[in-house]
Amino acid sequence: MIKWGLSAGIWLAAVTVLARLGPIGRAPWSNAGLYLAAFAAMLALMRYWPRSWSFRTSLVVIFFLALAGRLLFWAFPVSNDVYRYIWEGYIQLWGYNPYLLPPDSPELTHLIFVHIKDIWAQINHKDLTAAYPPLTLIIFRFLASLSLTTAPFKSAMIGFDLLLVVVLAFMLRNRRLPVRRLILYAANPLVLVYVAGEAHLDVIQAALLMLGIAMLERDRPPLGFFLCGMAVMVKYLSLAVFPFILTLKNKHAWPFALLALVCFIPFADAGSMIFHSLLIFGREMHYNDGLPVILRFLFYDQAVWISILMLSTVWGVIFLTVPDRLRSIYLAIGALLVFLPTLHPWYLLLILPFMVFFPSRPWLFLCAAMVLTFPVVAIEFSKGYFQEIYAVKPLIYLPFAVLLVHAWHRRDEDWSHVVYAPPDRVAVVIPTLNEAAAVAAAVDSARIQPEVTDIVVADGGSTDNTVALARQAGARVVSAPQGRGHQIRAGIDHTDADVIVVLHADSRLEMGAAGRMLAALAAFERAPGGAFGMQFDGRSRTTRWIARLNHWRTVWTGISFGDQAQFFRRSALNATGGFPACMLMEDVELALRLKRIGRPLYVAGGIRVSDRRWGREGLGGNVLTVLRLFFSYLLLRRLGVDLGDNDTFYRRYYRRHQADIR
């Protein structure tokens, strides 16, 4: 409690002085130091949060801190963007369309009265018409009707900001996540500076988007789609979420998102001019971007198309391989921000709410590293012009890239808040069907592992000598309905070990594999399970390539196949609803379920697999079949298709070689 109190005191002191020193450009180095101090104190607040406090007590304290911080920034000078907000609301009150007339238009000169002259003088890009989507202009008009000052605009931004705090709190409770994570948004100095201080409108987008996602999670898709559509009408970046929220289950509700298009009606006379300035900003103006700089250097005029292709590819991988909707949206938005040609610090408000669910070192670093843009603001403040400092980009984006790569390979991902008990007993479950030629070797490879305490062969009705040979080798045999998922589930039900390894009958555990698995599970106590690296017998060029593809797929997507001897903690399996009782694709389904609750482990090496099928059918035949079924399953699952027992996949895979069914 003492450490928490000290952290709270440092945070409050830092944000108080930061608020009084504003604007940022007046004292950039002092503001940078205070910003970083507040950021460090925020992280300490979350780390030392009193675990004895109830959800309600914690929420009250967090909301008090959030409200206090925002009130401290009430007097902080707003961004010059706000003066454009006021102007675009103001001219609408006089019947003018901001998409048609820029602030310096001669037709608007007569509107520059004394009480609006100072506001007009501080507008940036006076030669450009409005670039914001129509809902923002409607909001500007309403707020300007209240007062042609910054007060209603700042009040509105803080109001949406606090609404977002409440929405995030309820989403955390529904997901049974620690409420202390809310600190990462509620006490974040980036939010305080750029929302409570400078009053950027991006918070409206974030609030509507998260509220829409919350409604989708509460199974209220019409309202959810409508709110997400309204978020797009605030900033078009929210369009990125739609592929990741649409499923066959809620497809009937997606037209409600189109209701947001009514926001265009008041501005319809502008036609294509609605997007004129937006295209200019996107095509000609770049600031604080990382990857786009490299792409422009390498591809010149083709950089935009290369960026679109790369971003689409990344989105496709996320769509197919990330089963959790909220996490897939978070990753999709992160990818979008990485590819944006302009990344003002307040653009990070779009991804910051997701930090409370998926605390990410790379993105938290990027939020903190925005202090390196303060000297740019200082130049604008003192000299009156905007000049990017290119030398700071490596200081921002090189560590960010390193942290991204590290996070991708790291095994104890932050989104998992469950800490598992140290592993103890290991059981090996082997599904079989007419495996007399291979089962004894599989059982023997498990029996020689000192850590393995139980070996269960789950037989699906063999008509050869499989059962007798398995028992002779020292395994317990249980009968189960045919189909790998059914058999494996039956085998798990007949053992009480806390760690289960699923070994295919044509595979063998190499000596020491189980020990290395247990060491990995003990070292990464949040990992729910994982898989081994594998090699084929014979090691032909074809099978070496297949093994390499297996390695890359598992490392980069977290999705393993059954011939990699998947393993998992029993408690983690129970949290996912048990082992998937599928005829086929149970391995892919298991990997996806484990990914929902934590980052799966990858234990390099440890499995030897027979190359009998690959040697007979070759690379072209079996690989294409596997890939077709794999991507079909991922797509159908992502769209929410009820795959049931997957009998179709089973029949398609084994239709040519019924003797290989196991």
C-alpha positions in Angstrom: 0.0 0.0 0.0 2.9 2.4 0.7 4.3 1.8 -2.8 0.9 2.4 -4.3 0.4 5.6 -2.3 3.9 6.8 -3.3 3.1 6.1 -7.0 -0.2 7.9 -6.7 1.6 10.9 -5.2 4.2 11.0 -7.9 1.6 10.7 -10.6 -0.6 13.5 -9.2 2.4 15.8 -8.7 3.7 15.1 -12.3 0.3 15.7 -14.0 -0.3 18.8 -11.9 2.9 20.5 -12.9 2.5 19.2 -16.5 -0.9 20.8 -16.7 0.3 24.1 -15.4 3.4 24.3 -17.7 1.3 23.9 -20.9 1.3 24.2 -23.8 3.9 21.5 -24.7 5.9 23.7 -27.0 6.6 26.4 -24.3 8.9 24.1 -22.2 9.4 20.9 -24.2 12.1 19.3 -22.1 10.4 20.0 -18.8 7.2 18.7 -20.2 8.9 15.6 -21.6 10.4 14.8 -18.2 7.0 15.3 -16.4 5.2 13.2 -19.1 7.7 10.3 -18.6 7.4 10.6 -14.8 3.6 10.5 -15.0 3.9 7.5 -17.4 6.2 5.6 -15.1 4.0 6.4 -12.1 0.9 5.1 -14.1 2.7 1.8 -14.6 3.6 1.7 -10.9 0.0 2.4 -9.9 -1.1 -0.7 -11.9 1.7 -2.9 -10.5 1.2 -2.0 -6.9 -2.6 -1.8 -7.0 -4.0 -3.2 -3.7 -5.3 -6.6 -4.4 -7.5 -6.5 -1.4 -9.7 -3.8 -2.9 -13.0 -4.9 -4.4 -14.0 -4.2 -8.0 -16.3 -1.3 -6.8 -13.6 0.2 -4.6 -11.0 0.0 -7.3 -13.4 1.5 -9.8 -14.2 4.4 -7.6 -10.5 5.2 -6.9 -9.7 4.9 -10.7 -12.5 7.2 -11.6 -11.5 9.7 -9.0 -8.0 9.7 -10.4 -9.3 10.1 -13.9 -11.6 12.9 -13.0 -8.9 14.7 -11.0 -6.4 14.5 -13.8 -8.8 15.8 -16.4 -9.9 18.7 -14.2 -6.2 19.7 -13.7 -5.9 20.0 -17.5 -9.0 22.1 -17.9 -6.9 25.3 -18.3 -4.4 23.6 -20.6 -4.3 25.4 -24.0 -6.2 23.6 -26.7 -4.6 22.5 -30.0 -5.1 24.8 -33.0 -7.2 22.0 -34.4 -9.9 23.0 -32.0 -10.1 26.5 -33.7 -10.9 24.7 -36.9 -13.6 22.7 -35.1 -15.1 26.0 -33.9 -14.9 27.6 -37.3 -16.4 24.7 -39.2 -19.3 24.6 -36.6 -19.7 28.4 -36.9 -20.0 28.6 -40.6 -22.6 25.9 -40.6 -24.8 28.1 -38.4 -24.7 30.6 -41.2 -25.7 28.0 -43.8 -22.3 27.3 -45.4 -20.9 23.9 -46.2 -17.3 23.3 -44.8 -16.6 20.8 -47.5 -17.1 23.4 -50.1 -15.5 26.5 -48.7 -12.0 26.7 -46.9 -11.5 29.2 -44.1 -9.7 31.6 -46.4 -12.5 31.6 -49.0 -13.5 35.2 -50.0 -17.1 34.1 -49.6 -16.6 33.8 -45.9 -14.7 37.0 -45.2 -17.8 38.8 -44.0 -18.2 36.2 -41.2 -14.9 37.1 -39.6 -16.4 39.4 -36.9 -14.4 40.7 -34.0 -15.5 37.8 -31.7 -14.3 35.2 -34.2 -11.3 36.9 -35.6 -8.8 35.5 -33.1 -10.2 32.0 -33.7 -9.9 32.3 -37.5 -6.3 33.5 -37.2 -5.2 30.3 -35.4 -6.8 27.9 -37.9 -4.2 25.6 -39.7 -4.3 24.9 -43.4 -6.8 27.7 -44.1 -6.6 26.9 -47.8 -8.1 23.4 -47.3 -11.8 22.5 -46.9 -13.0 20.2 -44.1 -11.4 16.8 -44.0 -13.2 15.3 -41.1 -16.2 12.9 -41.6 -19.7 14.4 -41.4 -20.6 13.4 -37.9 -17.8 15.5 -36.6 -19.1 18.5 -38.4 -22.6 17.9 -37.0 -21.0 17.8 -33.5 -19.0 20.9 -34.3 -22.2 22.7 -35.3 -24.0 21.8 -32.1 -21.1 22.8 -29.9 -20.6 26.1 -31.8 -24.3 26.9 -31.2 -23.6 26.7 -27.5 -20.6 29.0 -27.5 -17.9 30.2 -29.9 -15.3 29.4 -27.3 -13.2 26.3 -26.6 -15.2 25.5 -23.4 -18.0 23.4 -25.0 -15.5 21.6 -27.2 -13.2 20.7 -24.4 -16.2 19.6 -22.3 -17.4 17.4 -25.0 -14.1 15.7 -25.5 -13.7 15.1 -21.7 -17.3 13.8 -21.6 -16.6 11.2 -24.3 -13.3 10.4 -22.6 -15.0 9.6 -19.3 -17.7 7.6 -21.1 -14.9 5.5 -22.5 -13.5 4.9 -19.0 -16.9 3.6 -17.9 -17.3 1.4 -21.0 -13.8 -0.1 -20.5 -14.6 -0.8 -16.8 -17.7 -2.8 -17.7 -15.9 -4.7 -20.5 -13.1 -5.6 -18.0 -15.7 -6.9 -15.6 -17.4 -8.9 -18.3 -14.1 -10.5 -19.3 -13.2 -11.1 -15.7 -10.0 -9.2 -16.1 -8.3 -7.2 -13.3 -9.9 -3.7 -13.0 -6.5 -2.2 -12.2 -5.7 -2.4 -15.9 -8.1 0.5 -16.5 -5.3 2.7 -15.1 -3.5 2.2 -18.4 -6.1 4.4 -20.0 -7.7 6.4 -17.2 -4.3 7.7 -15.9 -2.4 7.8 -19.1 -0.6 11.1 -19.6 -1.1 10.8 -23.4 -4.9 10.9 -22.8 -4.6 13.8 -20.3 -2.4 15.9 -22.7 -4.2 15.3 -25.9 -7.8 14.9 -24.8 -8.3 16.7 -21.5 -5.6 19.3 -22.5 -5.6 19.8 -26.3 -9.1 18.4 -26.9 -8.6 16.3 -30.0 -11.7 14.7 -31.4 -10.1 11.2 -31.8 -11.5 10.3 -28.4 -15.1 10.5 -29.8 -14.1 7.9 -32.4 -12.6 5.7 -29.7 -15.6 6.0 -27.4 -18.1 5.1 -30.0 -16.0 2.3 -31.3 -15.5 0.7 -27.9 -19.2 1.1 -27.0 -20.1 -0.6 -30.3 -17.8 -3.5 -29.6 -19.2 -3.7 -26.0 -22.7 -4.0 -27.5 -21.5 -6.8 -29.8 -20.0 -8.6 -26.9 -23.4 -8.2 -25.0 -25.1 -9.9 -28.1 -26.8 -6.7 -29.2 -25.5 -6.6 -32.8 -27.9 -3.9 -34.3 -26.8 -1.3 -31.7 -23.2 -2.5 -31.9 -23.0 -2.1 -35.7 -24.7 1.2 -35.6 -22.3 2.6 -33.1 -19.3 1.3 -35.0 -20.7 2.9 -38.1 -21.0 6.2 -36.2 -17.4 5.8 -35.2 -16.5 5.7 -38.9 -18.4 9.0 -39.3 -16.1 10.6 -36.8 -12.9 9.3 -38.3 -12.6 6.9 -41.3 -9.9 4.8 -39.6 -12.6 2.8 -37.8 -13.6 1.2 -41.1 -10.7 -1.2 -40.3 -12.7 -3.0 -37.6 -15.6 -4.2 -39.8 -14.1 -7.3 -41.3 -13.3 -8.4 -37.8 -16.7 -8.0 -36.2 -18.9 -9.5 -39.0 -19.9 -13.1 -38.6 -22.7 -15.2 -40.0 -24.4 -15.0 -36.7 -24.7 -11.3 -36.7 -24.8 -10.7 -40.5 -28.5 -9.7 -40.3 -27.5 -6.7 -38.2 -24.7 -5.2 -40.4 -27.1 -2.9 -42.3 -27.6 -1.0 -39.1 -24.0 0.4 -39.7 -25.3 1.9 -42.9 -27.7 4.1 -40.9 -24.7 6.2 -40.0 -24.5 7.3 -43.6 -27.4 9.7 -43.0 -24.7 12.0 -41.5 -23.7 12.7 -45.1 -27.2 14.1 -46.0 -26.7 17.7 -44.7 -23.5 17.9 -46.8 -24.7 16.1 -50.0 -24.3 19.2 -52.1 -20.6 18.9 -51.7 -20.5 15.6 -53.7 -17.0 14.3 -54.0 -15.6 17.4 -52.4 -16.4 15.7 -49.1 -13.2 13.7 -49.6 -11.1 16.3 -51.4 -9.0 17.5 -48.5 -8.8 14.1 -46.9 -7.1 12.8 -50.1 -4.7 15.7 -50.1 -3.7 15.0 -46.5 -3.2 11.3 -47.2 -1.3 11.8 -50.4 0.9 14.8 -49.7 1.4 15.1 -45.9 3.5 12.8 -43.9 4.6 13.2 -40.2 6.0 10.9 -37.5 5.7 7.8 -39.7 8.1 4.9 -39.5 7.5 2.1 -42.0 6.0 4.3 -44.7 9.3 6.3 -44.8 11.1 3.1 -45.7 8.5 2.1 -48.3 8.7 5.5 -49.9 12.4 5.3 -50.1 12.3 1.8 -51.6 9.3 2.1 -53.9 8.8 5.8 -54.6 5.4 6.4 -56.3 4.4 2.8 -55.8 4.8 3.0 -52.0 1.1 3.6 -51.4 0.1 0.4 -53.3 2.8 -1.6 -51.7 1.6 -0.4 -48.3 -2.0 -1.3 -49.1 -0.9 -4.8 -50.3 1.2 -5.4 -47.2 -1.5 -4.1 -44.8 -4.1 -6.3 -46.5 -1.9 -9.3 -46.1 -1.3 -8.6 -42.4 -5.1 -8.1 -41.9 -5.7 -11.4 -43.7 -3.4 -13.3 -41.4 -5.0 -11.7 -38.4 -8.4 -12.5 -39.7 -7.7 -16.1 -40.1 -5.4 -16.9 -37.2 -6.6 -14.7 -34.3 -9.8 -16.2 -32.9 -10.6 -13.7 -30.2 -12.6 -10.8 -31.8 -11.4 -8.1 -29.5 -7.7 -9.1 -29.9 -8.1 -9.3 -33.7 -9.5 -5.8 -33.7 -6.6 -4.6 -31.6 -4.0 -6.1 -33.9 -5.8 -4.8 -37.0 -5.8 -1.3 -35.6 -2.2 -1.6 -34.6 -1.2 -2.7 -38.1 -3.2 0.2 -39.6 -1.3 2.7 -37.4 2.0 1.2 -38.4 1.2 1.8 -42.1 -0.2 5.3 -41.7 1.8 8.1 -43.4 1.0 10.4 -40.6 0.9 9.4 -36.9 0.2 12.3 -34.6 0.5 11.3 -30.9 -3.3 11.6 -30.5 -3.9 9.1 -33.3 -2.8 6.5 -30.6 -6.1 7.2 -28.8 -7.6 4.7 -31.2 -5.4 1.8 -29.8 -5.0 3.0 -26.2 -8.4 1.5 -25.0 -7.2 -1.9 -26.1 -4.2 -1.7 -23.9 -6.4 -2.4 -20.8 -7.2 -5.8 -22.3 -3.8 -6.5 -24.0 -1.1 -4.6 -22.2 1.6 -4.4 -24.9 5.2 -3.3 -24.2 5.7 -2.1 -27.8 2.6 0.1 -27.9 3.1 1.4 -24.3 6.7 2.3 -25.4 5.3 4.1 -28.4 2.9 6.1 -26.2 5.8 7.1 -24.0 8.1 7.8 -26.9 5.8 10.5 -28.2 7.8 12.9 -26.0 10.3 12.8 -28.8 7.8 14.8 -30.9 7.8 17.6 -28.3 10.7 19.5 -29.9 8.7 19.7 -33.1 5.9 21.3 -31.2 8.5 23.7 -29.6 9.6 24.8 -33.1 6.1 25.5 -34.1 5.4 27.4 -30.8 8.5 29.6 -31.0 9.0 30.1 -34.8 5.4 29.7 -36.1 6.0 27.0 -38.6 5.8 23.2 -38.5 9.1 21.4 -39.1 9.5 17.6 -38.6 12.8 16.5 -37.0 13.7 13.3 -38.9 16.6 12.4 -36.5 14.1 11.4 -33.8 12.4 8.8 -35.9 15.0 6.0 -35.4 14.8 6.8 -31.6 11.1 6.1 -31.8 10.7 3.3 -34.3 13.8 1.2 -33.9 13.1 0.3 -30.3 9.4 -0.1 -31.2 10.2 -2.6 -33.9 12.6 -4.5 -31.7 9.9 -4.7 -29.0 7.3 -5.8 -31.6 9.5 -8.7 -32.7 10.3 -9.6 -29.1 6.7 -9.6 -28.2 5.8 -11.8 -31.1 8.3 -14.4 -30.0 7.8 -14.0 -26.3 6.1 -16.9 -24.6 4.4 -15.2 -21.6 2.3 -12.7 -23.5 0.8 -9.9 -21.4 -2.9 -10.6 -22.4 -2.9 -13.7 -20.2 -3.5 -12.8 -16.6 -3.8 -16.4 -15.4 -0.7 -17.9 -13.6 -0.7 -21.7 -13.7 0.7 -23.9 -11.0 4.1 -25.6 -11.7 3.6 -28.7 -13.9 4.0 -32.1 -12.3 2.6 -35.3 -13.8 2.6 -35.9 -17.6 0.4 -38.2 -19.5 0.7 -39.1 -23.2 -2.5 -39.8 -25.2 -2.1 -41.7 -28.5 -5.2 -41.9 -30.8 -5.1 -45.1 -33.0 -7.0 -46.8 -35.8 -5.3 -49.9 -37.4 -1.8 -48.8 -36.3 -0.2 -52.2 -35.6 2.9 -51.3 -37.6 3.6 -48.1 -35.6 1.9 -48.1 -32.2 4.6 -50.0 -30.2 7.3 -47.5 -31.3 5.1 -44.5 -30.3 4.4 -46.1 -26.9 8.0 -47.0 -26.3 9.1 -43.4 -27.1 6.8 -42.1 -24.4 7.7 -44.8 -21.9 11.4 -43.9 -21.9 10.6 -40.3 -20.9 11.2 -40.1 -17.1 8.6 -37.4 -16.7 5.8 -39.4 -18.3 3.6 -41.1 -15.6 0.8 -42.4 -17.8 0.4 -43.6 -21.4 -3.1 -43.9 -22.8 -3.9 -45.3 -26.2 -7.4 -44.2 -27.4 -8.4 -46.7 -30.0 -11.2 -45.9 -32.5 -12.1 -49.5 -33.4 -9.0 -51.1 -34.9 -9.5 -54.4 -36.7 -5.8 -55.3 -36.7 -3.4 -56.1 -33.8 -3.1 -52.5 -32.6 -4.8 -52.9 -29.2 -2.8 -56.0 -28.2 0.5 -54.4 -29.3 -0.2 -51.2 -27.4 -0.9 -53.1 -24.2 2.2 -55.3 -24.7 4.3 -52.1 -25.0 3.0 -50.9 -21.6 0.1 -48.5 -22.5 -3.4 -48.5 -21.1 -6.0 -48.8 -23.9 -9.5 -47.2 -23.9 -12.1 -47.5 -26.6 -13.6 -44.4 -28.2 -15.8 -43.4 -31.2 -13.9 -43.1 -34.4 -12.4 -39.7 -35.1 -9.2 -38.2 -33.6 -10.9 -35.6 -31.5 -13.3 -38.1 -30.0 -10.5 -40.5 -29.3 -8.2 -38.0 -27.7 -10.9 -36.6 -25.5 -11.7 -40.1 -24.3 -8.0 -40.7 -23.5 -7.8 -37.4 -21.6 -10.9 -38.4 -19.5 -9.1 -41.6 -18.5 -6.0 -39.9 -17.0 -5.7 -37.3 -14.2 -2.3 -35.9 -15.1 -2.0 -32.1 -15.1 -0.1 -32.0 -18.4 -1.3 -33.9 -21.5 0.8 -34.6 -24.6 -1.1 -35.8 -27.7 1.2 -38.1 -29.8 0.1 -39.4 -33.1 0.7 -43.1 -33.6 3.2 -42.6 -36.5 5.3 -40.2 -34.4 7.8 -40.6 -31.6 9.0 -38.5 -28.8 12.8 -38.0 -28.8 14.7 -38.6 -25.6 14.5 -35.5 -23.3 11.5 -34.0 -25.1 9.1 -34.2 -22.1 11.7 -32.8 -19.8 12.3 -29.8 -22.0 8.5 -29.3 -22.2 8.1 -29.3 -18.5 11.0 -26.8 -18.1 9.3 -24.5 -20.6 6.0 -24.7 -18.8 7.7 -24.0 -15.5 9.6 -21.0 -16.9 6.5 -19.5 -18.7 3.8 -19.9 -16.1 1.2 -18.1 -18.1 1.5 -20.3 -21.2 -1.5 -22.7 -21.5 0.3 -25.2 -23.7 2.1 -25.5 -27.0 3.7 -27.9 -29.4 7.1 -29.3 -30.4 9.2 -28.9 -33.4 9.3 -31.9 -35.7 11.4 -33.7 -38.3 10.4 -36.5 -40.7 12.1 -39.9 -41.0 14.3 -40.0 -44.1 14.7 -36.2 -44.3 14.2 -35.9 -48.0 14.1 -32.5 -49.6 10.3 -32.6 -49.7 9.9 -33.5 -46.0 12.5 -31.0 -44.9 10.5 -28.3 -46.6 7.3 -29.5 -44.9 8.9 -29.5 -41.5 10.2 -26.0 -42.1 6.8 -24.8 -43.1 5.4 -26.4 -39.9 8.0 -24.5 -37.9 7.2 -21.1 -39.6 3.5 -21.6 -39.2 3.7 -22.4 -35.6 6.2 -19.6 -34.7 4.4 -16.9 -36.6 0.7 -17.8 -36.1 0.8 -19.9 -32.9 -1.2 -22.6 -34.7 0.3 -26.1 -34.5 -0.7 -29.4 -36.1 -1.2 -32.7 -34.5 2.0 -34.2 -35.8 3.9 -31.7 -33.7 2.7 -33.5 -30.4 0.6 -30.7 -29.0 0.6 -30.4 -25.2 -1.5 -28.4 -22.7 -2.2 -28.0 -19.1 -5.4 -29.7 -17.9 -6.6 -26.5 -16.1 -6.0 -24.5 -19.3 -7.9 -27.0 -21.4 -10.8 -26.9 -18.9 -10.9 -23.1 -19.3 -11.4 -23.5 -23.1 -14.3 -25.9 -22.7 -12.4 -29.2 -22.9 -10.7 -30.9 -25.8 -12.5 -30.3 -29.1 -14.4 -33.5 -30.0 -14.0 -33.2 -33.8 -13.6 -35.9 -36.3 -10.8 -33.9 -37.8 -9.1 -30.5 -37.4 -9.1 -31.0 -33.7 -5.5 -29.9 -33.7 -6.2 -26.6 -35.3 -9.3 -26.0 -33.1 -7.2 -26.8 -30.0 -4.5 -24.4 -31.0 -7.0 -21.6 -31.6 -8.7 -22.2 -28.3 -5.4 -22.1 -26.4 -4.5 -18.9 -28.2 -7.6 -17.2 -26.8 -6.2 -17.6 -23.2 -2.5 -17.1 -23.8 0.5 -17.4 -26.0 1.3 -21.1 -26.9 4.8 -22.3 -26.4 7.0 -23.7 -29.1 9.6 -26.3 -28.0 12.1 -26.6 -30.8 12.7 -30.3 -31.9 11.6 -33.3 -30.0 9.4 -35.2 -32.5 10.2 -37.7 -35.2 7.3 -38.4 -37.7 7.0 -41.1 -40.3 7.1 -39.8 -43.8 5.0 -42.7 -45.2 2.2 -40.5 -46.5 4.3 -37.7 -47.8 6.7 -40.1 -49.5 3.8 -41.8 -51.3 1.7 -38.8 -52.3 4.5 -36.2 -52.7 4.5 -32.5 -52.0 2.0 -31.5 -54.6 -0.8 -33.9 -53.5 -1.0 -33.9 -49.8 0.3 -30.4 -49.1 -2.4 -28.8 -51.3 -5.1 -31.0 -49.6 -3.9 -29.9 -46.1 -3.6 -26.2 -47.1 -7.1 -26.2 -48.7 -8.7 -27.8 -45.6 -6.7 -25.7 -43.2 -7.6 -22.4 -44.8 -11.2 -23.5 -45.3 -11.5 -24.4 -41.7 -10.0 -21.1 -40.5 -12.3 -19.0 -42.8 -15.5 -20.9 -41.8 -14.6 -20.7 -38.2 -13.9 -17.0 -38.3 -17.2 -16.4 -40.0 -18.9 -18.2 -37.2 -20.1 -21.3 -39.1 -21.2 -24.1 -36.9 -18.7 -26.8 -37.9 -20.2 -29.4 -35.7 -18.4 -32.7 -35.8 -16.4 -31.8 -38.9 -17.3 -35.0 -40.7 -16.9 -33.2 -44.0 -13.3 -32.4 -43.3 -12.6 -35.9 -42.2 -14.1 -37.5 -45.3 -12.2 -35.0 -47.6 -8.9 -35.7 -46.0 -9.1 -39.5 -46.0 -11.1 -40.1 -49.1 -8.1 -41.3 -51.2 -6.4 -43.6 -48.6 -8.9 -45.1 -46.2 -6.2 -47.3 -44.8 -4.5 -44.2 -43.3 -7.5 -43.3 -41.1 -6.4 -42.9 -37.5 
